[in-house]
Amino acid sequence: MIKLAESGASSGDHAHLFVMLDIFSRYCPGWMVVEGQYAQVVRDWIERVVADQAPIPEGQLSIHADRGAAMTSKPVSELLAELRIGQTHSRPHVSNDNP
């Protein structure tokens, strides 16, 4: 969550930044800033970003996200299943899991 700048936003207003990033090439195919976490908005955004990058071979794309309400919602989960996109929501557990 990021705090909105003073230009037009009132004090205490917050926004959410969603970023899709290819971790291998560090390319950012899409991002958006929204005032709230709405499942349908996030679903439409993911669908648009994936369509813009088409064709993506089946089973090649995975999305790792936090456990926010929008990313774990039914509309987003159904879209990812429909597009055959893997999803993860947790950190890997390894023996040297120190920060």
Rosetta constraint file for C-alpha pairs under 8 A:
AtomPair CA 1 CA 14 HARMONIC 6.74 0.50
AtomPair CA 1 CA 15 HARMONIC 5.80 0.50
AtomPair CA 1 CA 16 HARMONIC 4.57 0.50
AtomPair CA 1 CA 17 HARMONIC 6.34 0.50
AtomPair CA 2 CA 14 HARMONIC 5.87 0.50
AtomPair CA 2 CA 15 HARMONIC 5.42 0.50
AtomPair CA 2 CA 16 HARMONIC 6.03 0.50
AtomPair CA 2 CA 17 HARMONIC 6.95 0.50
AtomPair CA 3 CA 12 HARMONIC 7.36 0.50
AtomPair CA 3 CA 13 HARMONIC 6.40 0.50
AtomPair CA 3 CA 14 HARMONIC 4.54 0.50
AtomPair CA 3 CA 15 HARMONIC 6.13 0.50
AtomPair CA 4 CA 9 HARMONIC 6.19 0.50
AtomPair CA 4 CA 13 HARMONIC 6.04 0.50
AtomPair CA 4 CA 14 HARMONIC 5.44 0.50
AtomPair CA 4 CA 15 HARMONIC 6.26 0.50
AtomPair CA 5 CA 9 HARMONIC 6.43 0.50
AtomPair CA 6 CA 10 HARMONIC 6.80 0.50
AtomPair CA 6 CA 11 HARMONIC 7.34 0.50
AtomPair CA 9 CA 13 HARMONIC 6.42 0.50
AtomPair CA 14 CA 35 HARMONIC 6.46 0.50
AtomPair CA 15 CA 33 HARMONIC 6.36 0.50
AtomPair CA 15 CA 34 HARMONIC 5.45 0.50
AtomPair CA 15 CA 35 HARMONIC 4.33 0.50
AtomPair CA 15 CA 36 HARMONIC 6.42 0.50
AtomPair CA 16 CA 33 HARMONIC 5.53 0.50
AtomPair CA 16 CA 34 HARMONIC 5.32 0.50
AtomPair CA 16 CA 35 HARMONIC 6.05 0.50
AtomPair CA 16 CA 36 HARMONIC 6.34 0.50
AtomPair CA 16 CA 37 HARMONIC 7.06 0.50
AtomPair CA 17 CA 31 HARMONIC 7.26 0.50
AtomPair CA 17 CA 32 HARMONIC 5.88 0.50
AtomPair CA 17 CA 33 HARMONIC 4.53 0.50
AtomPair CA 17 CA 34 HARMONIC 6.67 0.50
AtomPair CA 18 CA 31 HARMONIC 5.42 0.50
AtomPair CA 18 CA 32 HARMONIC 5.31 0.50
AtomPair CA 18 CA 33 HARMONIC 6.33 0.50
AtomPair CA 19 CA 28 HARMONIC 7.30 0.50
AtomPair CA 19 CA 30 HARMONIC 6.15 0.50
AtomPair CA 19 CA 31 HARMONIC 4.31 0.50
AtomPair CA 19 CA 32 HARMONIC 6.70 0.50
AtomPair CA 20 CA 28 HARMONIC 5.86 0.50
AtomPair CA 20 CA 29 HARMONIC 6.18 0.50
AtomPair CA 20 CA 30 HARMONIC 5.36 0.50
AtomPair CA 20 CA 31 HARMONIC 6.05 0.50
AtomPair CA 21 CA 26 HARMONIC 6.15 0.50
AtomPair CA 21 CA 27 HARMONIC 5.83 0.50
AtomPair CA 21 CA 28 HARMONIC 4.53 0.50
AtomPair CA 21 CA 29 HARMONIC 6.53 0.50
AtomPair CA 21 CA 30 HARMONIC 7.50 0.50
AtomPair CA 22 CA 26 HARMONIC 5.10 0.50
AtomPair CA 22 CA 27 HARMONIC 5.28 0.50
AtomPair CA 22 CA 28 HARMONIC 6.33 0.50
AtomPair CA 22 CA 29 HARMONIC 7.74 0.50
AtomPair CA 23 CA 27 HARMONIC 7.54 0.50
AtomPair CA 29 CA 49 HARMONIC 6.59 0.50
AtomPair CA 29 CA 53 HARMONIC 7.58 0.50
AtomPair CA 30 CA 49 HARMONIC 5.95 0.50
AtomPair CA 37 CA 41 HARMONIC 7.86 0.50
AtomPair CA 37 CA 42 HARMONIC 7.49 0.50
AtomPair CA 37 CA 68 HARMONIC 7.92 0.50
AtomPair CA 37 CA 69 HARMONIC 6.85 0.50
AtomPair CA 37 CA 70 HARMONIC 5.41 0.50
AtomPair CA 38 CA 42 HARMONIC 6.35 0.50
AtomPair CA 38 CA 70 HARMONIC 5.67 0.50
AtomPair CA 39 CA 43 HARMONIC 6.02 0.50
AtomPair CA 39 CA 69 HARMONIC 7.50 0.50
AtomPair CA 39 CA 70 HARMONIC 4.41 0.50
AtomPair CA 39 CA 71 HARMONIC 7.14 0.50
AtomPair CA 39 CA 73 HARMONIC 6.08 0.50
AtomPair CA 39 CA 74 HARMONIC 7.97 0.50
AtomPair CA 39 CA 75 HARMONIC 6.42 0.50
AtomPair CA 39 CA 76 HARMONIC 6.57 0.50
AtomPair CA 40 CA 44 HARMONIC 6.09 0.50
AtomPair CA 40 CA 75 HARMONIC 6.66 0.50
AtomPair CA 40 CA 76 HARMONIC 7.55 0.50
AtomPair CA 41 CA 45 HARMONIC 6.17 0.50
AtomPair CA 42 CA 46 HARMONIC 6.17 0.50
AtomPair CA 42 CA 70 HARMONIC 6.59 0.50
AtomPair CA 42 CA 71 HARMONIC 7.45 0.50
AtomPair CA 42 CA 76 HARMONIC 7.19 0.50
AtomPair CA 43 CA 47 HARMONIC 6.18 0.50
AtomPair CA 43 CA 75 HARMONIC 6.48 0.50
AtomPair CA 43 CA 76 HARMONIC 5.00 0.50
AtomPair CA 43 CA 79 HARMONIC 6.96 0.50
AtomPair CA 44 CA 48 HARMONIC 6.09 0.50
AtomPair CA 45 CA 49 HARMONIC 6.18 0.50
AtomPair CA 46 CA 50 HARMONIC 6.10 0.50
AtomPair CA 47 CA 51 HARMONIC 6.07 0.50
AtomPair CA 47 CA 79 HARMONIC 7.60 0.50
AtomPair CA 48 CA 52 HARMONIC 6.14 0.50
AtomPair CA 49 CA 53 HARMONIC 6.46 0.50
AtomPair CA 50 CA 54 HARMONIC 6.31 0.50
AtomPair CA 50 CA 56 HARMONIC 7.97 0.50
AtomPair CA 51 CA 55 HARMONIC 7.65 0.50
AtomPair CA 56 CA 60 HARMONIC 7.02 0.50
AtomPair CA 56 CA 61 HARMONIC 7.49 0.50
AtomPair CA 57 CA 61 HARMONIC 7.96 0.50
AtomPair CA 58 CA 83 HARMONIC 7.93 0.50
AtomPair CA 58 CA 84 HARMONIC 6.36 0.50
AtomPair CA 58 CA 85 HARMONIC 7.80 0.50
AtomPair CA 59 CA 84 HARMONIC 6.01 0.50
AtomPair CA 59 CA 85 HARMONIC 6.30 0.50
AtomPair CA 59 CA 86 HARMONIC 7.29 0.50
AtomPair CA 60 CA 85 HARMONIC 7.56 0.50
AtomPair CA 61 CA 84 HARMONIC 7.97 0.50
AtomPair CA 61 CA 85 HARMONIC 5.37 0.50
AtomPair CA 61 CA 86 HARMONIC 6.46 0.50
AtomPair CA 62 CA 85 HARMONIC 5.30 0.50
AtomPair CA 62 CA 86 HARMONIC 4.28 0.50
AtomPair CA 62 CA 87 HARMONIC 5.46 0.50
AtomPair CA 62 CA 88 HARMONIC 7.68 0.50
AtomPair CA 63 CA 85 HARMONIC 7.01 0.50
AtomPair CA 63 CA 86 HARMONIC 6.10 0.50
AtomPair CA 63 CA 87 HARMONIC 4.77 0.50
AtomPair CA 63 CA 88 HARMONIC 6.42 0.50
AtomPair CA 64 CA 87 HARMONIC 5.67 0.50
AtomPair CA 64 CA 88 HARMONIC 4.75 0.50
AtomPair CA 64 CA 89 HARMONIC 5.82 0.50
AtomPair CA 64 CA 90 HARMONIC 7.99 0.50
AtomPair CA 65 CA 71 HARMONIC 6.66 0.50
AtomPair CA 65 CA 87 HARMONIC 7.58 0.50
AtomPair CA 65 CA 88 HARMONIC 6.44 0.50
AtomPair CA 65 CA 89 HARMONIC 5.23 0.50
AtomPair CA 65 CA 90 HARMONIC 7.92 0.50
AtomPair CA 66 CA 71 HARMONIC 7.13 0.50
AtomPair CA 66 CA 89 HARMONIC 5.46 0.50
AtomPair CA 66 CA 90 HARMONIC 7.25 0.50
AtomPair CA 67 CA 71 HARMONIC 6.50 0.50
AtomPair CA 67 CA 72 HARMONIC 6.15 0.50
AtomPair CA 67 CA 89 HARMONIC 5.88 0.50
AtomPair CA 67 CA 90 HARMONIC 7.88 0.50
AtomPair CA 68 CA 72 HARMONIC 6.33 0.50
AtomPair CA 69 CA 73 HARMONIC 5.93 0.50
AtomPair CA 70 CA 76 HARMONIC 7.28 0.50
AtomPair CA 71 CA 76 HARMONIC 6.27 0.50
AtomPair CA 71 CA 77 HARMONIC 7.67 0.50
AtomPair CA 72 CA 76 HARMONIC 6.86 0.50
AtomPair CA 72 CA 77 HARMONIC 6.59 0.50
AtomPair CA 73 CA 77 HARMONIC 6.20 0.50
AtomPair CA 74 CA 78 HARMONIC 5.97 0.50
AtomPair CA 75 CA 79 HARMONIC 6.24 0.50
AtomPair CA 76 CA 80 HARMONIC 6.22 0.50
AtomPair CA 77 CA 81 HARMONIC 6.20 0.50
AtomPair CA 78 CA 82 HARMONIC 6.07 0.50
AtomPair CA 79 CA 83 HARMONIC 6.12 0.50
AtomPair CA 80 CA 84 HARMONIC 5.88 0.50
AtomPair CA 80 CA 85 HARMONIC 4.91 0.50
AtomPair CA 80 CA 86 HARMONIC 6.95 0.50
AtomPair CA 80 CA 87 HARMONIC 7.56 0.50
AtomPair CA 81 CA 85 HARMONIC 6.09 0.50
AtomPair CA 81 CA 86 HARMONIC 7.56 0.50
AtomPair CA 93 CA 97 HARMONIC 6.47 0.50
